[in-house]
Amino acid sequence: MRRTAALAALTLPLTTAVLAPGTAAHASPAPAQSANASAPAADGLDRFRHQRLTWTACEGQAPALKNAECTTVKVPLDYSRPRGRTLDIAISRIKATDPAKRRGILQTNPGGPGGRGLGMPAELRAAMAPEVAAAYDIIGMDTRGVGASAPLDCGLTRMSWMRSAGSDRAGFDKSWRLAKNDADACWKKYPDVLPHLTTRNIARDVDVVRGALGERKTSWFGQSYGTFLGATYAQMFPERVDRLVLDSAVDPGGYGIRMLRDMGPANERALDDLAAWAAPRDREYGLGTTPAAVRATVEGLIRRAEAEPIPIAGFRLDGHLLPLVLYAFGTDEADNAEYARALRQLLDAADGRPVEASEHLRGLLTVVFRPQTTGADADLAGTLGILCGDVTMPRDPAWYRKAIERARPTQPVFGPVHSGPVPCAFWKEKPREPLTRISNALPALQLQATGDTRTTYEQGLGMHRALRGSRLVTVPVRTHGVYLSPHSTCAKRAVDAYLLDGTLPRKDTACPR
């Protein structure tokens, strides 16, 4: 069975591979000096750009790593002090299938921030046309603070971020306390590291990786947050960019609190979409015979869970964490049946009936209640480290209370989730440098789904305006991550053509549904 986008949404990267010496180790020659001829020697980074890499078989059980090789690349923790402390950044590689047709490298990021990226080359290789696979070494990377790259471990034991603040002051106050606890836990353990977990520093890491691989230029495939990282890299190192693919893009002008709040209306629309799908199927799921009745069923279930947590799969799901589960299930319209099935099971459990939770519902509940057993706790720490290191967010609890109340009339389910308190409100330091302003005319190909609940279509239009040389391919579907989804051969053909021969659509285009 296909792993649903719902489970991926909360376990954004369940790849648990770590690097270790293997029997297939071999050394790559140090990159030629000419590959970085235009790099300024005065910046003190030559020893990083020209380091020798030793590749080994990737250790781990994940199928995505089976055909990849792995290594680590040393980078400065603080780029203003290149002779100071260093980090080991884990990267993976799947080589081009035809060396004679090889064009170069395609660096990647799966999103997050905080998404583990070592398994992404295998996912892309499986999706792309054979002639594109022949042309690129695909490079995966766990960004600093994530996965196998000096990961954070703040001891977060619950998915407290994006917990619904609920309907009363007590629920809000608890969300506020939990957000503070998460921030304090990370700062207590990593005071010297957190100031350097930023998108600009990750972009610098990407360029060090490019140099260490001996490449004058790099192509890029990023989805979700990876579009923001790719756009930042392109703005900082425009002469290094070959081809740039941005799938499910963030608005660089709204990165931060507005990006989070934009998810509220999008997820309400996803719930309405699910209600319209489930109503004609009331005989199967029993959620209601009209879309309005299905929505009423869902909102009623949340109120019941607030009053009395739902016992299911060995957990007790309350009204503050139930919307987080719904948020995950709403990612992709291909998962409507799983979504409706999970709602039916939750309703039965609330009624006291014996329920055997589905594999996907059980998986989500495990991530929510026991993130330390899945690695989601460390991934969340990485997310917080990067996001809160990039931008400041409001620090007054009254701001969040007012935001929730303004959202509640039109966002009864997700307003208290996406407008609620965030750990960034308690970050100890402000960012040490501002975000890179994205504004250029570099060629780029952008994919955006109209029903995206994470990086909304409007967010994608913001990126499209910032990258004036980009072409936008619109896909009329609810999903996040178009190229790797089952929805659009039209969008996949556009990406493959661009990566293969640099051909962009002559103008912005919309794929058929």
Phi, psi and omega in degrees: 000141178298135175291120188291154173298334178300311181292321178297328184297327180258348182239040196320332167214104180273004176296120184249024183294144169235161183267139176204155179302140180229176183286344183262022184295141170207154185260138172271143177295150177300138183297146180295148181301325184297338181293342181230033187301328183270000179287132182290115182297334184290350183277357175077014186256003184302322182294337176276319182292333185247022179290152178272133182255139175245115183270141177225167170297139179288132179270140179139162185266351184296129179303329182296341182263358187301318185255013180259161169240155188229158174201180174235149179237127179280135177224157176288140170298315182241112184291344175280351178226071187294345178267005181269210184299145180241163174238150172261117180261123181277130176230158177233163181211136165240120188286157174303141185284343180225098181306329181292336181253007184296131178263321183166210181252151174238103177277153191219159169211132185275349181119193183135249359298155181105005179281134178285133191246001184294332181272356186291325178305320180293321179296316179293317181301320180292334184268331189277159179295150183303323181291333175284320177300330179290339191263344189227137158282122181264128187247125173256162184203131164273115183292162182308134180087004189227142170060245181261013182245079181048058188292147171283147172218090185273002180074030180284122187254352177220155174281077185280331176288141185067020168285133179295135176287348175078201189254357184224173183294325180298320178294319178297313183299323178293318178299320179297315180295318181295321178298318178295318180299318180297313180298314181297320181298318180291317182291327178297324185267330188230050183295333182270344185262319188305321180298344184254005176269082183227160178296322179297319178290325176295320177299321176295321175300317179303320181287326175297318178300314177306312181296317181295335177276358176077025184253135177288324180228165176224146167264164188219135169234115178231141174238149180059234177306330179299340175287322178292318177297315180296319178293323177295315177301314182296325179288321182282327185228058187300329182287349182266353189268129173264281180236141190234115179244124182239114185248117179068070194274151173273146170283113182297336178280348181241010180299124183127223188294324180292322177301317179294315183291330179296339179290336182300300178301323181295321180285331172295319177295323178296322177294320176298322179295317177297320180297318178295327179286320187281331185303314178291352181249031183298328179298329182274319188250338177063039181261349182139152185266351176229158177304320180296323180292323179295315178299318179299323177298315181294312181296324177295322178297320179296318178297319178297320181291330175293321181284323182209110181306147183273122177278118181204135176056030180084005179242167174238105188268115182263179184287352177271331180259340178302316179299330177296321176295318179295321177304316181293317182292337185276004188297317191226130182295340176295343181261016182304319182295318177297320179299309182296321179297317179296319177299318179299318180294320179293321177297316180296318179297321178296330178278000178087010179277150176292132184226134170258104185298143177296162179303319184286320177295317178298320179297317178296317180297323178296318178297318183292315188266332182226060185299335181292341178276348182244352187088357181293334179295316179291322178297320178296320177300319177297319177302310181297318182301316183284310183298313182285338174284339182275318191222153171271153177227158183308143184249358183264123180301331180297329179298315182288321178299317180293321180298319179295315182292326175293326182280331192304320182300324181255349180229065185295332180269312191256350175303312179290350176273304190271352174249006184276180182300146179230149179301333180300338177296342184245013182296137189286332182235148170282157178305139182282344173213151181289161172300152174288129176282122182271116177195104179198174181244025177297143175296140178201154175246128182238134175249138178212131176269139183292334182256018182303128181264354181256297173251098191295164180302322178296323175299317180298323177297327176297318176296319181299321178292324182288326179260089190292341178267007184277158170243135184256127173252113181267133180239119185279079183204161171261105176199170176224116189093083190288313189299321182269005178270168179273013197266326194222101172293332178300311180293321180297319178298321180296318179293314182299319180295319180293314180294327184285309185229011176080010183280116172265152172306146182296333177208170175305143185221157176241131178280151174290154179288000000 
